[in-house]
Amino acid sequence: MIQKLRGNKGFTLIELMIALVLTAVSAKVIYDVYLAQKKSSEINEELVGIQQNLRAALYYMEDEIKKAGLDPSRNANAGIQIADVSTIQLTSDFRGGENDSIDNNKDGTIDEFINGVDDDGDGLIDEADEQREWYDGDTGDPGENVTYSLYDSQSDGDLDLGRLSGGGFIQPVANNIDVLDFVYIDSAGTVLGPLPLDSNGRNNIRTVEITLIARAEKMDMDYTDTQAYLNRQGNVILAAPNDHYRRMLMTTTVKVRNQGLN
């Protein structure tokens, strides 16, 4: 007797439709996870870039604020020349006397510097005691008269942190800086004001608190910045923008080591 084969009917149309739907749902879930991870990675990369931008800017300002007022000859009138909420001008005297043929420190020896010469005649070349005459009694040499402020370096409507040295042109230090905020504090820990400080107030500065707020270059339409930003004194320095830019605030405190030494 010939028996009929069973179980060779295959998949029904309904089963195929269910399989296709499940496959599509799985693919969408996988794709959504991929997009979420990709966006998270882009956000993290963007925040790291903002952080590095802020750290570099604070490093440069901190280094030059520490040198403000350096005036070994007491003739350069070095110090903090402008102390405003978003502008600071710093002068110091740390170069210019390397090869000026002048006995700057009045020790009887001219141009003590790293010059390959036994300046003091002790048989040793360029040792520590020959490297003292680096000042020249003024603040006119490169890097001795520096101003930090905000400006629009690319004429795109976005503010950037700029550094002006001497009579040159202002140069960008960090882009997309929404806020540059200075707080000036005296030896007793009292905040000095009103700003800009007059000469007496500037002479009393012992500490400078710097706060920067930087933002991302591009908007994220899935994000709204509703945060108000405060400095360490608790003052609002940027009201909630309510826009679609991510921002980061960073603050540092700098001791002005050469103020009050004259």
C-alpha positions as CSV (number, residue, x, y, z in Angstrom):
1,M,0.0,0.0,0.0
2,I,1.3,3.4,-0.9
3,Q,1.3,5.8,2.1
4,K,0.8,9.5,1.7
5,L,3.7,11.7,2.9
6,R,2.9,14.1,5.8
7,G,4.5,17.2,7.1
8,N,5.7,18.6,3.8
9,K,3.3,21.6,3.6
10,G,6.1,24.2,4.6
11,F,5.4,27.6,6.2
12,T,2.1,29.2,5.9
13,L,1.7,32.8,4.8
14,I,0.8,33.9,8.3
15,E,3.9,32.2,9.7
16,L,6.1,34.0,7.1
17,M,4.4,37.3,8.0
18,I,5.1,36.8,11.7
19,A,8.7,36.0,11.0
20,L,9.1,39.1,8.9
21,V,7.6,41.3,11.5
22,L,9.8,39.8,14.2
23,T,12.8,40.3,12.1
24,A,11.9,43.9,11.3
25,V,11.3,44.7,15.0
26,S,14.6,43.1,16.0
27,A,16.5,45.0,13.3
28,K,14.9,48.3,14.5
29,V,15.8,47.6,18.1
30,I,19.4,46.8,17.1
31,Y,19.5,50.0,14.9
32,D,18.1,52.2,17.7
33,V,20.6,50.8,20.2
34,Y,23.4,51.5,17.6
35,L,22.1,55.1,17.1
36,A,21.9,55.7,20.9
37,Q,25.4,54.4,21.4
38,K,26.7,56.5,18.5
39,K,25.1,59.6,19.9
40,S,26.3,58.9,23.4
41,S,29.9,58.5,22.0
42,E,29.6,61.8,20.1
43,I,28.3,63.6,23.1
44,N,31.2,62.3,25.3
45,E,33.7,63.2,22.6
46,E,32.2,66.7,22.4
47,L,32.3,67.1,26.2
48,V,36.0,66.0,26.3
49,G,36.8,68.6,23.7
50,I,35.1,71.3,25.7
51,Q,36.9,70.2,28.8
52,Q,40.3,70.2,27.1
53,N,39.5,73.7,25.6
54,L,38.8,75.0,29.1
55,R,41.8,73.4,30.7
56,A,44.2,74.9,28.1
57,A,42.7,78.3,28.5
58,L,42.9,78.3,32.3
59,Y,46.5,77.0,32.2
60,Y,47.7,79.9,30.1
61,M,45.9,82.5,32.2
62,E,46.9,81.0,35.5
63,D,50.6,80.9,34.4
64,E,50.6,84.6,33.4
65,I,48.6,85.8,36.4
66,K,51.2,84.2,38.7
67,K,53.9,86.2,37.0
68,A,52.0,89.5,37.2
69,G,53.9,92.1,39.2
70,L,57.3,90.5,38.8
71,D,59.5,93.5,39.0
72,P,63.1,92.7,40.2
73,S,64.4,96.2,39.5
74,R,61.4,98.0,41.0
75,N,61.5,100.3,38.0
76,A,59.0,98.6,35.7
77,N,55.8,99.4,37.6
78,A,54.6,95.9,36.9
79,G,51.4,94.5,38.2
80,I,47.7,94.2,37.3
81,Q,46.8,97.2,35.2
82,I,43.2,96.4,34.4
83,A,40.9,94.3,36.8
84,D,37.4,94.1,35.4
85,V,34.7,91.4,35.4
86,S,35.8,90.0,32.0
87,T,39.1,91.7,31.2
88,I,42.4,91.5,33.0
89,Q,45.7,93.2,31.9
90,L,48.9,91.8,33.4
91,T,52.4,93.3,33.3
92,S,55.7,91.8,34.5
93,D,59.4,92.2,33.8
94,F,61.1,88.8,33.2
95,R,63.1,89.3,30.0
96,G,65.0,91.9,27.9
97,G,68.2,92.1,29.9
98,E,69.9,89.0,28.4
99,N,72.1,90.9,26.0
100,D,71.5,94.6,26.7
101,S,75.1,95.4,27.8
102,I,73.8,96.6,31.1
103,D,74.6,95.5,34.7
104,N,70.9,95.2,35.5
105,N,71.3,93.9,39.1
106,K,74.2,96.2,39.9
107,D,76.6,93.4,40.8
108,G,79.4,94.6,38.6
109,T,78.8,91.9,35.9
110,I,77.1,92.6,32.6
111,D,74.7,90.3,30.9
112,E,74.7,87.3,33.1
113,F,72.9,84.8,31.0
114,I,73.1,81.4,29.2
115,N,75.5,82.7,26.5
116,G,78.3,80.2,26.4
117,V,80.6,82.7,28.2
118,D,82.2,82.6,31.6
119,D,80.6,86.0,32.6
120,D,81.9,86.1,36.2
121,G,85.4,84.7,35.4
122,D,85.2,81.7,37.8
123,G,86.1,79.1,35.3
124,L,82.6,77.9,34.9
125,I,80.3,78.7,31.9
126,D,76.6,79.5,32.3
127,E,76.2,78.2,35.9
128,A,73.3,79.4,38.0
129,D,74.8,82.6,39.3
130,E,75.4,83.8,35.7
131,Q,71.7,83.5,34.8
132,R,70.1,86.3,36.9
133,E,70.0,89.3,34.6
134,W,66.9,88.4,32.7
135,Y,65.0,91.7,33.5
136,D,65.6,95.2,32.1
137,G,63.4,97.5,34.1
138,D,60.4,97.8,31.7
139,T,57.4,95.7,30.5
140,G,57.9,96.3,26.8
141,D,59.3,92.9,25.9
142,P,57.3,90.1,24.3
143,G,54.9,88.5,26.8
144,E,55.4,91.1,29.5
145,N,52.2,93.0,28.8
146,V,49.3,90.7,28.3
147,T,45.5,91.3,28.3
148,Y,42.8,88.6,28.3
149,S,39.3,89.3,27.2
150,L,36.4,88.0,25.1
151,Y,36.1,88.9,21.4
152,D,34.7,87.4,18.2
153,S,37.7,86.0,16.5
154,Q,35.9,84.7,13.4
155,S,33.1,87.3,13.1
156,D,30.6,84.5,13.4
157,G,28.7,85.9,16.4
158,D,30.3,83.5,18.8
159,L,32.6,84.8,21.5
160,D,36.1,83.5,22.0
161,L,38.8,84.0,24.7
162,G,41.5,86.3,23.3
163,R,45.1,87.1,24.4
164,L,46.6,90.5,23.4
165,S,50.4,90.8,24.0
166,G,52.0,94.2,23.9
167,G,51.2,96.2,20.8
168,G,50.4,93.1,18.7
169,F,47.1,91.7,17.5
170,I,44.7,89.8,19.7
171,Q,45.0,86.1,19.2
172,P,42.4,83.4,20.1
173,V,43.2,81.1,23.0
174,A,39.9,79.2,23.2
175,N,36.8,79.2,21.0
176,N,33.1,79.3,21.9
177,I,33.5,80.9,25.4
178,D,30.2,82.2,26.6
179,V,31.5,83.7,29.9
180,L,34.9,84.9,31.2
181,D,34.4,85.9,34.9
182,F,37.1,87.3,37.2
183,V,36.7,87.8,41.0
184,Y,39.5,89.6,42.8
185,I,40.2,88.9,46.4
186,D,42.5,90.6,49.0
187,S,44.8,89.1,51.6
188,A,41.9,88.9,54.1
189,G,39.7,86.9,51.7
190,T,37.4,89.8,50.9
191,V,36.1,90.2,47.4
192,L,37.3,93.5,46.0
193,G,34.9,95.9,44.2
194,P,33.4,97.7,42.5
195,L,34.7,96.7,39.1
196,P,36.8,97.8,37.3
197,L,39.1,98.2,40.3
198,D,41.0,101.5,40.8
199,S,44.7,101.5,41.3
200,N,44.3,101.0,45.1
201,G,42.0,98.1,44.6
202,R,44.4,96.5,42.0
203,N,47.3,96.8,44.4
204,N,45.4,94.9,47.0
205,I,44.7,91.9,44.8
206,R,46.2,88.7,46.2
207,T,44.0,86.1,44.6
208,V,42.2,85.9,41.3
209,E,39.3,83.5,40.8
210,I,38.7,82.7,37.1
211,T,35.5,81.1,35.8
212,L,35.0,80.1,32.2
213,I,31.9,78.7,30.5
214,A,32.4,77.1,27.2
215,R,29.8,75.6,24.9
216,A,29.7,73.0,22.2
217,E,30.2,74.1,18.6
218,K,27.0,72.5,17.3
219,M,23.4,72.4,18.7
220,D,21.8,69.2,19.8
221,M,18.0,69.5,19.2
222,D,17.4,66.7,21.6
223,Y,18.9,68.7,24.5
224,T,17.9,71.9,26.1
225,D,20.2,73.8,28.5
226,T,18.0,75.0,31.4
227,Q,20.8,75.4,33.9
228,A,21.8,78.7,35.5
229,Y,25.6,79.0,35.9
230,L,27.2,80.4,39.1
231,N,30.7,81.3,40.1
232,R,32.3,80.2,43.4
233,Q,30.8,83.3,45.1
234,G,27.3,82.1,44.3
235,N,26.7,84.8,41.7
236,V,24.8,84.0,38.5
237,I,27.2,84.6,35.7
238,L,25.0,83.1,33.0
239,A,21.2,82.8,33.3
240,A,19.6,79.6,31.9
241,P,20.1,79.9,28.1
242,N,17.2,77.6,27.3
243,D,18.9,76.8,24.0
244,H,20.2,73.5,22.5
245,Y,23.9,73.9,23.2
246,R,25.8,71.8,25.7
247,R,28.0,73.8,28.1
248,M,30.7,73.2,30.7
249,L,31.9,75.5,33.6
250,M,35.4,75.4,35.0
251,T,36.9,77.5,37.8
252,T,40.4,77.9,39.2
253,T,41.9,80.2,41.9
254,V,45.3,81.8,41.3
255,K,47.6,83.3,43.9
256,V,49.2,86.5,42.6
257,R,52.7,85.8,44.1
258,N,54.3,89.1,43.2
259,Q,51.7,91.5,44.4
260,G,52.5,93.5,47.6
261,L,56.2,92.8,47.5
262,N,57.3,96.3,46.6
